[in-house]
Amino acid sequence: MTTKASEANSFRTQLELQRSPGTDTPLSDRTLPGHIELVIGSPDAKDKEVTLGPSENPHKFSTVKKWIILGVICTAATCAACDTTVAGFTETGLQASFGVSHQVAILSISMSIFGLGVGPLLLGPLSEFFGRSNIYVISYVILFALSWGVPFSPNIGKFTHLVMRFLCGFAGSAFMSVAGGSVSDLFEDHEISLPMAVYTLSPFLGPALGPVMSGFINQHLDWRWTYFVLLIWKFVEIIALVLLVPETYEPVLCLRKAARLRKVTGDLGYYAPLETRHESIKEAVFVSCYRPFQILLLEPMALCLDLWSAFILGILYLAFQAFPIIFEDIHGFNIQETGLAFLGIGIGMVITLPTHGFFDRLQAKSTASHEGKLLPETRLIIGFAGAILVPISLAWLAFSTYPQVPWIVPILASVFFGAGFVFVYTAVFTYLVVAHRKFAASALAGNSFTRCTFAAVFPIVAKPLFDKLGTVGALGLLAGLSALMAPFPFIFYVIGARLRKASKFATI
């Protein structure tokens, strides 16, 4: 007897046993082999809704397996973000190869970032139909294929270098729009704090690591080698995604189980909840494209928090133009050394990880003071630290750009900026999700579009800004503007509950 026939007979035997007289257990409470639970609407119902059994739920993966999956997803997100920033030190090579101005060469960064902002509007809903792992692998294969066009573009104009940079950003954006859902799939609520912090950090390490890598390469090799090295990294990520990242989205897992049951048993009554969904892919993408802007326009909290986080990300990307001025022009660094200066921001980001336990305790105290109810506004507490650190670090950086000030002083300032940056984004991301549970994907997509738009524009305006105001004036202006936005988390912590009650999108 073949393996397939044996499996079919096993399923049929179990079905007959469950239908046979003399058993007191209703069919809806029983479990088929493979831990497939049947949910029956009535005793006479013929349709059988398939759900996952306890051992099949990704929450039940071993801790090691969960962190391996998370590690691959996070490194892939870092690589995709790094892809946007390595162009920072390729400008001279681009200008020489294509005969363009500095401002046009900067568009290589901006177009890639803009692709990151547009992508989540379209890729996010596709994961609900095709699964997260499929989106990861397909998007990375597309990213890998398109990346070959960047170093081999015959010119920087239409359909070549800049368009390829935009498309690469678009393909890489899958990890900005889908990966957060994978973390939720893998970890239960009581254990998700650290994994979510690690994931939140991973795409923002790209802007810190990209210049380090690009600085070393462009110091010694042609600018195209920057993208060749990234191609190697992307290929390794594809292999890791295929081998180590299984599907974790429960509706898609149920869909696959239902198809297997129908094939093995011949019973067409088995179905997954996803198969009863009336919304088409086209409709889902359409909603995904307009609802984020609805939330931005109709939700004052979402708008203010998105603008705050977008402004701070814009400053991070503006650093790609500011650091060469500070460290090359003022302190005499070469390209390689200037790239290493970005490690200050990266170190600041990483050292925030051990602080999450402290902020979790503060949130627990806030919850206790509200009769045990976890209000979304408690998620803004970690943002208080970011609201204070960002303007202080920028002011510190502004007044440490004089030649007589040791070079280590502005790097120390950037450490505190990196820490404040992570605190701000952790607060904004978690608040948007918790306060808009039903529309969390749309709230995050709106944030992604807003912040990437700012990040795309800031590198373009950086040179005129620094030429006009100088390093002290330009950075002082940014410090002042960030100080004006600093009250946002404090204000919404106090009045957020009232604003949510008047909202059509927020959780009450």
Sequence and secondary structure as in RCSB ss.txt:
>XXXX:A:sequence
MTTKASEANSFRTQLELQRSPGTDTPLSDRTLPGHIELVIGSPDAKDKEVTLGPSENPHKFSTVKKWIILGVICT
AATCAACDTTVAGFTETGLQASFGVSHQVAILSISMSIFGLGVGPLLLGPLSEFFGRSNIYVISYVILFALSWGV
PFSPNIGKFTHLVMRFLCGFAGSAFMSVAGGSVSDLFEDHEISLPMAVYTLSPFLGPALGPVMSGFINQHLDWRW
TYFVLLIWKFVEIIALVLLVPETYEPVLCLRKAARLRKVTGDLGYYAPLETRHESIKEAVFVSCYRPFQILLLEP
MALCLDLWSAFILGILYLAFQAFPIIFEDIHGFNIQETGLAFLGIGIGMVITLPTHGFFDRLQAKSTASHEGKLL
PETRLIIGFAGAILVPISLAWLAFSTYPQVPWIVPILASVFFGAGFVFVYTAVFTYLVVAHRKFAASALAGNSFT
RCTFAAVFPIVAKPLFDKLGTVGALGLLAGLSALMAPFPFIFYVIGARLRKASKFATI
>XXXX:A:secstr
  HHHHHHHHHHHHHHHHHSTT  S GGG EETTTEEEE SSTT   EEEEE GGGSGGGS HHHHHHHHHHHHH
HHHHHHHHHHGGGG HHHHHHHH   HHHHHHHHHHHHHHHHHHHHHHHHHHHHH HHHHHHHHHHHHHHHHTTT
TT S SSTTSHHHHHHHHHHHHTHHHHTHHHHHHHHS GGG HHHHHHHHHHHHHHHHHHHHHHHHHHHHS THH
HHHHHHHHHHHHHHHHHHH     HHHHHHHHHHHHHHHH  TTEE GGGG    HHHHHHHHHHHHHHHHHH H
HHHHHHHHHHHHHHHHHHHHHHHIIIIIIIT   HHHHHHHTHHHHHHHHTTGGGHHHHHHHHHHHHHHTTT   
GGGGGHHHHHHHHHHHHHHHHHHTT STTS THHHHHHHHHHHHHHHHHHHHHHHHHHHHTGGGHHHHHHHHHHH
HHHHHHHHHHHHHHHHHHHHHHHHHHHHHHHHHHHTTHHHHHHHHHHHHHHT SSS  
